[in-house]
Amino acid sequence: MQRLSTVWFLIGTILLSTACTSRETPMKQMDLTDFGTRYAAAWSSQNPAALASFYADNGTLTVNAGPPSVGRTAITATASSFMTAFPDMVVNMTQMSRQGDHPVFHWIWTGTNTGPGGTGRFVRITGYEEWTIDRDGLIAESKGHFDEAEYQRQLKVGAPPVP
């Protein structure tokens, strides 16, 4: 009887700790690919609220270890700043992968900096976002990465020709 009680205690402890510690939900690769494709389309839509709808209410978007945009209102503002600066901006997903428990959205981003105060230069940058997906299938946290120095260089002289 003692052994049975111990087994049920361990099972209960494992279930409880799993339920309480994980903010992430497993997504199948096919679901992630579809999600990433729709996410890229939202970035390309010139509708910052559409992009923010992929995030949990209190989700965060961090770009290159800068200050995070926390919550949909802040994420909408961040997306709007890119969309305003690059009215022809297009984001294409190049791959969905995994790094440990995190889905990773790889992208190529293009656009011409013709927004207010823009340089008029065409920019083409690759990068990726590491995601934590919440239990509702929304982004709880996104850590975005791209080559900031190359981005700044392209704002001045434009993107190199495509090989």
Backbone as numpy.savetxt, mean C-alpha at the origin, in Angstrom:
# Nx Ny Nz CAx CAy CAz Cx Cy Cz
-7.86 -37.62 33.37 -8.68 -36.43 33.37 -7.82 -35.18 33.37
-6.71 -35.23 34.14 -5.80 -34.08 34.18 -5.22 -33.80 32.80
-4.84 -34.85 32.07 -4.26 -34.69 30.75 -5.27 -34.06 29.79
-6.53 -34.48 29.83 -7.56 -33.92 28.97 -7.78 -32.44 29.29
-7.79 -32.08 30.55 -7.93 -30.67 30.94 -6.76 -29.85 30.42
-5.57 -30.40 30.50 -4.38 -29.70 30.01 -4.47 -29.49 28.51
-4.90 -30.51 27.76 -5.05 -30.39 26.31 -6.05 -29.31 25.97
-7.21 -29.29 26.60 -8.22 -28.27 26.31 -7.72 -26.88 26.70
-6.98 -26.78 27.79 -6.41 -25.50 28.19 -5.44 -24.99 27.12
-4.57 -25.87 26.61 -3.62 -25.47 25.57 -4.33 -25.06 24.29
-5.33 -25.82 23.89 -6.09 -25.47 22.68 -6.76 -24.11 22.86
-7.37 -23.90 23.98 -8.03 -22.61 24.26 -7.04 -21.46 24.26
-5.89 -21.68 24.86 -4.85 -20.64 24.91 -4.36 -20.28 23.51
-4.14 -21.29 22.68 -3.68 -21.05 21.32 -4.74 -20.28 20.53
-5.97 -20.71 20.62 -7.05 -20.02 19.90 -7.22 -18.59 20.37
-7.18 -18.38 21.66 -7.33 -17.04 22.21 -6.17 -16.15 21.81
-4.94 -16.66 21.89 -3.79 -15.82 21.55 -3.78 -15.51 20.06
-4.20 -16.44 19.22 -4.28 -16.17 17.79 -5.33 -15.11 17.51
-6.46 -15.20 18.14 -7.54 -14.24 17.91 -7.18 -12.85 18.41
-6.40 -12.76 19.45 -6.12 -11.47 20.07 -4.88 -10.78 19.53
-3.95 -11.50 18.94 -2.69 -10.85 18.57 -2.58 -10.54 17.09
-3.36 -11.11 16.24 -3.18 -10.90 14.82 -4.17 -9.88 14.28
-3.61 -8.82 13.65 -4.46 -7.85 12.97 -4.60 -8.24 11.51
-3.81 -9.20 11.08 -3.75 -9.56 9.68 -4.63 -10.78 9.41
-5.20 -10.79 8.24 -5.98 -11.93 7.81 -5.28 -12.56 6.61
-5.27 -13.88 6.53 -4.64 -14.48 5.37 -5.48 -14.24 4.12
-4.84 -13.88 3.04 -5.51 -13.72 1.76 -4.83 -14.67 0.79
-5.62 -15.30 -0.04 -5.06 -16.15 -1.07 -4.36 -15.28 -2.10
-3.37 -15.85 -2.79 -2.61 -15.09 -3.78 -3.52 -14.52 -4.86
-4.52 -15.28 -5.28 -5.44 -14.79 -6.31 -6.21 -13.58 -5.79
-6.65 -13.63 -4.55 -7.35 -12.50 -3.95 -6.43 -11.29 -3.85
-5.18 -11.51 -3.46 -4.21 -10.42 -3.36 -3.92 -9.80 -4.72
-3.81 -10.62 -5.74 -3.56 -10.10 -7.08 -4.74 -9.24 -7.54
-5.95 -9.69 -7.30 -7.13 -8.90 -7.64 -7.16 -7.60 -6.83
-6.90 -7.70 -5.54 -6.88 -6.54 -4.66 -5.82 -5.53 -5.13
-4.62 -6.03 -5.44 -3.54 -5.16 -5.92 -3.88 -4.49 -7.25
-4.51 -5.20 -8.14 -4.91 -4.64 -9.43 -5.92 -3.52 -9.23
-6.89 -3.75 -8.36 -7.90 -2.72 -8.07 -7.29 -1.53 -7.33
-6.34 -1.80 -6.45 -5.64 -0.74 -5.71 -4.86 0.15 -6.67
-4.14 -0.47 -7.62 -3.40 0.30 -8.63 -4.36 1.16 -9.45
-5.50 0.60 -9.81 -6.49 1.37 -10.58 -7.00 2.56 -9.77
-7.16 2.38 -8.46 -7.61 3.49 -7.60 -6.56 4.59 -7.56
-5.27 4.23 -7.48 -4.21 5.23 -7.51 -4.25 6.00 -8.83
-4.62 5.32 -9.91 -4.64 5.93 -11.25 -5.92 6.70 -11.54
-6.88 6.64 -10.66 -8.24 7.14 -10.94 -8.44 8.64 -10.81
-7.50 9.35 -10.20 -7.68 10.77 -9.87 -8.83 10.96 -8.88
-9.12 9.92 -8.11 -10.16 9.96 -7.08 -9.52 9.49 -5.76
-8.98 10.45 -4.98 -8.25 10.05 -3.77 -9.10 9.31 -2.75
-10.39 9.59 -2.70 -11.26 8.87 -1.76 -11.39 7.40 -2.16
-11.36 7.13 -3.46 -11.41 5.74 -3.92 -10.19 4.98 -3.43
-9.03 5.63 -3.49 -7.81 5.00 -2.98 -7.92 4.77 -1.48
-8.37 5.76 -0.74 -8.48 5.65 0.72 -9.45 4.56 1.14
-10.41 4.21 0.28 -11.39 3.17 0.63 -10.75 1.79 0.75
-9.54 1.61 0.29 -8.83 0.34 0.44 -8.23 0.18 1.83
-8.28 1.26 2.63 -7.67 1.27 3.96 -8.73 1.15 5.04
-8.34 0.53 6.14 -9.19 0.51 7.34 -9.41 1.94 7.81
-10.46 2.17 8.58 -10.77 3.52 9.07 -9.57 4.18 9.73
-8.80 3.42 10.48 -7.62 3.96 11.16 -6.32 3.43 10.54
-6.39 3.04 9.26 -5.22 2.52 8.56 -4.14 3.59 8.40
-2.92 3.13 8.11 -1.81 4.06 7.93 -1.11 3.82 6.60
-0.66 4.91 6.01 0.14 4.89 4.79 1.42 5.67 5.08
2.54 5.00 4.99 3.84 5.64 5.20 4.62 5.54 3.91
5.19 6.67 3.47 5.98 6.71 2.25 7.44 6.98 2.62
8.31 6.03 2.25 9.76 6.18 2.49 10.11 6.57 3.92
9.51 5.93 4.88 9.79 6.15 6.30 9.49 7.58 6.75
8.66 8.29 5.98 8.22 9.63 6.39 7.14 9.53 7.44
6.55 10.66 7.81 5.47 10.61 8.79 4.25 9.88 8.20
3.63 9.01 8.97 2.50 8.26 8.43 1.26 9.13 8.26
0.50 8.80 7.23 -0.85 9.35 7.08 -1.75 8.36 7.80
-2.45 8.82 8.83 -3.24 7.93 9.68 -4.72 8.23 9.48
-5.47 7.22 9.09 -6.90 7.36 8.87 -7.21 7.73 7.43
-8.43 7.46 7.03 -8.82 7.67 5.63 -8.74 9.12 5.20
-9.04 10.06 6.09 -8.96 11.48 5.73 -7.53 11.87 5.38
-6.58 11.45 6.19 -5.17 11.76 5.93 -4.67 11.03 4.69
-5.09 9.79 4.50 -4.68 9.02 3.32 -5.25 9.67 2.07
-6.49 10.15 2.14 -7.09 10.86 1.01 -6.26 12.10 0.67
-5.82 12.83 1.68 -5.01 14.04 1.44 -3.67 13.68 0.80
-3.03 12.62 1.26 -1.76 12.20 0.68 -1.94 11.80 -0.78
-2.95 10.99 -1.04 -3.21 10.56 -2.42 -3.54 11.78 -3.29
-4.31 12.70 -2.75 -4.68 13.90 -3.50 -3.45 14.72 -3.88
-2.47 14.80 -2.99 -1.27 15.58 -3.30 -0.52 14.99 -4.50
-0.42 13.66 -4.57 0.22 13.03 -5.73 -0.63 13.22 -6.99
-1.94 13.02 -6.85 -2.83 13.11 -8.00 -2.90 14.53 -8.56
-2.81 15.53 -7.69 -2.81 16.92 -8.13 -1.50 17.26 -8.84
-0.39 16.81 -8.28 0.92 17.09 -8.87 1.12 16.37 -10.21
0.47 15.21 -10.36 0.61 14.38 -11.56 -0.79 14.02 -12.08
-1.46 14.92 -12.80 -2.83 14.66 -13.24 -2.97 13.46 -14.18
-1.88 13.05 -14.83 -1.93 11.89 -15.72 -1.29 10.65 -15.08
-1.18 10.65 -13.76 -0.52 9.58 -13.03 -1.17 8.22 -13.29
-0.32 7.23 -13.53 -0.78 5.85 -13.71 0.10 4.95 -12.84
-0.54 4.10 -12.06 0.16 3.10 -11.26 -0.24 1.73 -11.80
0.75 0.92 -12.11 0.52 -0.45 -12.56 1.18 -1.41 -11.59
0.44 -2.43 -11.21 1.01 -3.47 -10.38 1.91 -4.33 -11.26
3.12 -4.59 -10.79 4.01 -5.47 -11.53 4.08 -6.86 -10.92
3.77 -6.95 -9.61 3.84 -8.24 -8.93 3.23 -8.12 -7.54
2.66 -9.21 -7.07 2.30 -9.37 -5.66 3.18 -10.48 -5.13
3.82 -10.22 -4.00 4.66 -11.25 -3.38 4.37 -11.25 -1.88
5.14 -12.02 -1.16 5.03 -12.06 0.29 6.41 -11.88 0.89
6.46 -11.14 1.97 7.68 -11.02 2.76 7.28 -11.38 4.18
7.62 -12.59 4.59 7.14 -13.08 5.87 5.62 -13.18 5.82
4.96 -12.54 6.78 3.51 -12.57 6.85 2.85 -11.45 6.05
3.66 -10.59 5.41 3.10 -9.40 4.77 3.02 -9.54 3.25
1.85 -9.24 2.67 1.78 -9.13 1.22 2.60 -7.91 0.79
3.24 -8.01 -0.37 4.03 -6.90 -0.91 3.52 -6.58 -2.31
3.08 -5.34 -2.47 2.55 -4.82 -3.72 3.70 -4.10 -4.45
4.13 -4.64 -5.58 5.20 -4.03 -6.38 4.55 -3.25 -7.52
5.08 -2.07 -7.80 4.43 -1.19 -8.77 5.43 -0.41 -9.62
4.91 0.08 -10.74 5.60 1.09 -11.54 4.64 2.27 -11.65
5.17 3.43 -11.42 4.38 4.66 -11.33 4.90 5.62 -12.38
4.00 6.17 -13.22 4.38 7.13 -14.24 3.46 8.33 -14.17
3.97 9.47 -14.59 3.15 10.67 -14.67 4.00 11.87 -15.01
3.32 12.91 -15.45 3.98 14.16 -15.80 3.64 15.19 -14.73
4.66 15.81 -14.19 4.50 16.76 -13.09 4.00 18.12 -13.61
2.71 18.14 -13.99 2.12 19.35 -14.57 1.14 20.03 -13.63
1.06 19.57 -12.39 0.19 20.21 -11.41 0.76 21.57 -11.02
0.07 22.27 -10.12 0.53 23.60 -9.68 2.00 23.60 -9.27
2.79 24.48 -9.87 4.21 24.57 -9.54 5.04 23.42 -10.07
4.47 22.60 -10.95 5.17 21.42 -11.46 6.31 21.76 -12.39
7.15 20.79 -12.61 8.32 20.97 -13.46 8.04 20.63 -14.91
6.91 20.00 -15.17 6.58 19.58 -16.53 7.32 18.32 -16.96
8.06 17.71 -16.06 8.87 16.53 -16.39 8.08 15.24 -16.19
8.36 14.29 -17.09 7.78 12.96 -17.00 8.62 12.14 -16.03
7.95 11.42 -15.13 8.60 10.62 -14.09 8.14 9.17 -14.22
9.09 8.25 -14.07 8.79 6.81 -14.07 9.60 6.18 -12.93
8.91 5.71 -11.92 9.55 5.18 -10.71 8.96 3.80 -10.40
9.82 2.91 -9.92 9.33 1.63 -9.41 9.43 1.65 -7.89
8.60 0.84 -7.27 8.63 0.75 -5.82 7.75 -0.39 -5.34
7.53 -0.39 -4.04 6.70 -1.43 -3.45 6.11 -0.94 -2.13
5.04 -1.60 -1.72 4.40 -1.35 -0.43 4.27 -2.67 0.31
4.69 -2.67 1.57 4.48 -3.83 2.45 3.18 -3.58 3.19
2.27 -4.52 3.11 0.94 -4.35 3.70 0.72 -5.26 4.90
-0.09 -4.76 5.81 -0.75 -5.57 6.82 -2.24 -5.45 6.50
-2.88 -6.59 6.28 -4.30 -6.62 5.93 -5.09 -6.97 7.18
-6.15 -6.20 7.45 -6.93 -6.47 8.66 -7.97 -7.57 8.41
-8.70 -7.90 9.43 -9.70 -8.98 9.35 -10.83 -8.69 8.38
-11.02 -7.41 8.02 -12.06 -7.04 7.06 -11.53 -7.01 5.62
-10.26 -7.39 5.43 -9.68 -7.41 4.10 -9.25 -6.04 3.61
-9.02 -5.11 4.54 -8.56 -3.76 4.20 -7.13 -3.57 4.69
-6.47 -2.57 4.14 -5.09 -2.31 4.53 -5.08 -1.62 5.89
-4.49 -2.28 6.87 -4.32 -1.68 8.20 -3.06 -0.84 8.23
-2.05 -1.27 7.47 -0.78 -0.55 7.43 -0.12 -0.78 6.08
0.37 0.29 5.49 1.15 0.21 4.26 2.44 0.98 4.46
3.55 0.31 4.19 4.86 0.94 4.24 5.39 0.97 2.81
5.35 2.17 2.19 5.76 2.32 0.80 7.22 2.70 0.68
7.85 2.22 -0.39 9.27 2.45 -0.62 9.53 2.72 -2.09
10.30 3.77 -2.38 10.83 4.00 -3.72 12.10 4.82 -3.59
12.85 4.94 -4.68 14.13 5.64 -4.67 13.86 7.15 -4.73
13.91 7.80 -3.58 13.60 9.23 -3.47 14.59 10.08 -4.27
15.87 9.74 -4.25 16.87 10.51 -4.98 16.60 10.44 -6.49
16.25 9.27 -6.98 15.93 9.13 -8.41 14.67 9.90 -8.77
13.69 9.85 -7.90 12.45 10.62 -8.10 12.78 12.12 -8.21
13.58 12.64 -7.30 13.95 14.06 -7.32 14.74 14.40 -8.58
15.61 13.50 -8.99 16.39 13.71 -10.22 15.47 13.80 -11.43
14.49 12.88 -11.49 13.57 12.87 -12.62 12.67 14.10 -12.64
12.34 14.63 -11.47 11.55 15.87 -11.44 12.30 17.01 -12.12
13.63 16.96 -12.09 14.45 18.01 -12.68 14.73 17.78 -14.17
15.04 16.53 -14.52 15.48 16.26 -15.90 14.60 15.26 -16.65
13.65 14.67 -15.99 12.78 13.69 -16.63 13.30 12.27 -16.51
12.43 11.35 -16.85 12.76 9.92 -16.76 13.68 9.53 -17.90
14.56 8.57 -17.66 15.39 8.08 -18.77 14.50 7.33 -19.78
14.96 7.25 -21.04 14.17 6.54 -22.04 14.00 5.06 -21.64
12.89 4.49 -22.06 12.65 3.06 -21.81 13.53 2.26 -22.75
14.29 1.29 -22.20 15.20 0.51 -23.06 14.45 -0.33 -24.08
